[in-house]
Amino acid sequence: MADSFPNLRFLGVLPGNLYSTEEVNHFVDSFQFDKPILVDADFELTKKMGVTTTPEFLVLDNNLSIRYQGKFDDWATGLAQKKPKPTEHYFKDALTSFTTGETIKTPYTEPLGCLIEFD
């Protein structure tokens, strides 16, 4: 998806310190994730951004204000429950609106995933 938005910077954030460098590198290799990953060992950034769930997606402007926060799309309907294919593409739609200067139609969706266990 990042290729569709070449003027934006993408960053993966891994909250906590449960994963070794080898495990993070394995994830990067397995999913061919070619963007930087920040390990937020002390949850400082995670807490500052109000992220509580993984995965959770954010669009930030140049002032680091949150313009979108929530789900990637509506494929997952519950924990371990998915529909055949997504019909709403929240993150992509937010990025498209953001880059064209339009108002983001849905600036927040309730994230669905695993709750982050803060220390």
Secondary structure, 3 states (H helix, E strand, C coil): CHHHCCCCCCCEEEECCCCCHHHHHHHHHHHCCCCCEEEECCCHHHHHHCCCEECCEEEECCCCCEEEEECCCCCEEECCEECCCCCCCHHHHHHHHHHHCCCCCCCECCCCCEECCCC
